[in-house]
Amino acid sequence: MPLQNRVTPFGEILALPGRGLLCGNRGILHDDHRRIVRFSQCRRWIACALEYREIRRTPMTPHTWTELFFLDEATAFSAGHRPCAECRRADYNRYKAMWEGVHGDPVSADVIDRRLQADRGGVRRKRTYEANLQDLPDGTFVALNGDALLVWDAHLYTWSDAGYTTRRPRQRTRDVEVLTPHCTVAILAAGYRPLVHPSASPLLRPSSDR
């Protein structure tokens, strides 16, 4: 039975078998029996490398931070996380530089975290908004008929914990529900290309042309 520590683009923490390409941190979310008892403990939601300085951890060890896992960076962004400033310093610096170019004056990690917290909404209810699909940059997640779909190049890729399963072409004009926080969508629009799982490939067969 997998642990309840896989994060979806909706920000949910579920027990799913796929581990993904990144791990993350929202504080101590589990009890002594490795059960999730809270959704978040802190404002600082980060996305980390799976390996760093040969550090070895046992997932969900009591009284230490809960290891969360994301399919890829685009998933972590959709859930409301940002790059870790320690284990992913180059990615954090790139994200921060683009943030300052888009949102204004030089900022600290705390300023970024406060804005992300506001944009992702309440503890249990994710804040979303509507936008035209053609206006969204690559790496954004949208919701359609209960599925989370990655916007990437000319297609939408259906998310699963093990990888992207199907693709469909983007609609020419359509308003959609956007899952990725507004402030991070602006960073993606500025040119940040997130790490995306290799299953998001042009080789996938289109599911439909609708």
C-alpha positions in Angstrom: 0.0 0.0 0.0 1.6 3.3 -1.1 2.0 6.1 1.5 -0.3 9.1 1.3 2.3 11.5 0.0 1.7 11.9 -3.7 0.6 15.4 -4.8 -1.8 16.0 -7.7 -2.1 19.2 -9.8 -5.2 20.0 -7.7 -2.9 20.1 -4.6 -4.4 17.0 -3.1 -2.2 14.6 -1.1 -3.2 11.0 -2.1 -2.0 7.4 -1.7 -0.8 6.6 -5.3 1.9 4.3 -6.5 3.8 6.7 -8.8 6.7 8.6 -7.3 7.7 11.1 -10.0 10.7 13.3 -10.6 10.6 15.7 -7.6 9.8 15.7 -3.9 8.5 18.5 -1.8 7.9 20.0 1.6 4.9 21.7 3.4 6.2 20.9 6.9 5.2 18.0 9.2 1.9 16.7 7.9 1.9 13.1 9.3 1.6 11.5 12.8 3.6 8.8 14.4 1.7 6.2 12.4 2.6 7.8 9.0 -0.9 9.1 8.5 -1.6 12.5 7.0 -3.3 14.6 9.6 -3.0 18.1 8.1 -2.8 19.6 4.6 -0.1 22.1 5.4 2.0 23.3 8.4 3.6 26.3 6.9 3.5 29.0 4.2 6.7 27.8 2.5 5.7 25.1 0.0 8.8 24.0 -2.0 9.7 21.5 -4.7 13.0 19.7 -4.1 15.4 17.3 -5.9 15.0 13.6 -5.2 18.7 13.4 -4.4 20.9 16.0 -2.7 24.4 15.6 -1.2 23.9 11.9 -0.7 21.3 12.6 2.1 19.2 9.5 2.8 15.8 9.8 4.4 13.0 7.4 5.4 9.7 8.8 4.1 7.4 10.0 6.8 9.7 9.4 9.8 7.9 10.7 12.9 8.6 14.3 14.0 10.3 15.4 10.8 9.0 17.0 7.6 6.7 15.0 5.3 8.3 14.0 2.0 5.8 14.7 -0.8 6.2 13.6 -4.4 5.3 15.2 -7.7 5.2 13.7 -11.2 7.2 16.7 -12.4 7.8 20.4 -11.8 4.7 21.5 -13.7 2.7 19.4 -11.2 4.4 21.0 -8.3 3.8 24.5 -9.7 0.1 23.7 -10.2 -0.2 22.5 -6.6 1.3 25.8 -5.5 5.0 25.0 -4.8 8.1 26.8 -6.0 11.7 25.6 -6.5 13.7 25.0 -3.3 16.4 27.6 -2.8 18.8 25.0 -1.3 18.8 21.8 -3.3 17.6 23.4 -6.5 19.4 26.7 -6.2 19.8 27.3 -10.0 16.1 26.7 -10.7 15.2 28.9 -7.7 17.4 31.8 -8.9 15.9 31.5 -12.4 12.4 31.5 -11.0 13.2 34.4 -8.7 14.8 36.5 -11.5 11.8 36.0 -13.7 9.5 36.8 -10.8 11.3 40.1 -10.3 11.1 40.9 -14.0 7.4 40.2 -14.0 6.1 41.3 -10.6 8.4 44.2 -9.8 11.2 45.0 -7.3 13.7 42.5 -5.9 12.0 40.0 -3.6 12.9 37.4 -0.9 11.7 33.8 -0.7 9.2 35.0 2.0 7.6 37.5 -0.3 7.2 34.9 -3.0 5.7 32.4 -0.5 3.2 35.0 0.8 2.0 35.7 -2.8 1.8 32.0 -3.6 -0.2 31.3 -0.5 -2.6 34.0 -1.5 -3.0 32.8 -5.0 -3.4 29.1 -4.2 -6.2 29.9 -1.7 -7.4 28.3 1.4 -6.1 25.2 3.2 -8.6 22.8 1.8 -10.1 24.6 -1.2 -7.8 25.4 -4.1 -8.3 28.8 -5.7 -8.7 28.7 -9.5 -9.6 31.2 -12.2 -10.8 31.2 -15.8 -8.6 32.1 -18.8 -8.6 31.6 -22.5 -6.8 28.4 -23.3 -4.8 30.0 -26.2 -3.4 32.6 -23.8 -1.9 30.1 -21.4 1.8 29.4 -21.5 3.4 25.9 -21.6 3.6 24.2 -18.2 0.2 25.5 -17.0 -2.4 23.0 -15.7 -6.1 23.3 -16.4 -9.1 21.3 -15.2 -11.6 19.8 -17.6 -14.3 17.3 -16.8 -12.6 16.4 -13.5 -9.2 15.8 -15.1 -6.0 17.8 -14.8 -4.5 18.6 -18.2 -1.0 20.0 -18.9 -0.7 22.7 -21.5 2.4 21.8 -23.5 3.2 23.0 -27.1 0.1 22.5 -29.2 -1.6 19.9 -27.0 -3.2 19.1 -23.6 -1.8 16.1 -21.8 -3.9 14.2 -19.2 -2.2 13.8 -15.9 -1.8 10.6 -13.9 0.6 9.8 -11.1 2.5 7.4 -13.4 2.8 9.8 -16.3 0.7 11.6 -19.0 -1.8 9.2 -20.5 -3.4 10.8 -23.5 -3.1 14.1 -25.5 -5.6 16.2 -27.4 -5.1 19.4 -29.4 -5.7 22.7 -27.9 -9.1 24.3 -28.7 -8.8 27.4 -30.8 -10.9 29.5 -28.3 -12.1 28.2 -25.0 -12.3 29.5 -21.5 -10.9 26.9 -19.0 -10.4 26.6 -15.3 -6.7 27.2 -14.5 -5.1 25.3 -11.7 -1.6 26.8 -11.6 -1.5 29.9 -9.4 -1.8 33.1 -11.3 1.6 34.4 -10.2 3.4 31.3 -11.4 1.5 31.3 -14.7 3.1 34.8 -15.2 6.6 33.3 -14.7 5.8 30.5 -17.2 4.7 33.2 -19.7 8.0 35.0 -19.2 9.8 32.0 -20.4 10.4 29.6 -17.5 10.3 26.1 -18.9 9.5 23.7 -16.1 10.7 20.1 -15.8 8.1 17.9 -17.4 7.8 14.1 -17.3 9.0 12.5 -20.5 5.6 10.9 -21.1 4.5 14.3 -22.4 5.8 13.4 -25.8 4.7 14.1 -29.4 4.7 10.3 -29.8 1.5 10.0 -27.7 -1.5 9.2 -29.8 -4.2 12.0 -29.7 -7.3 11.0 -27.8 -9.6 13.1 -29.9 -9.8 16.3 -32.0 -12.5 17.8 -29.9 
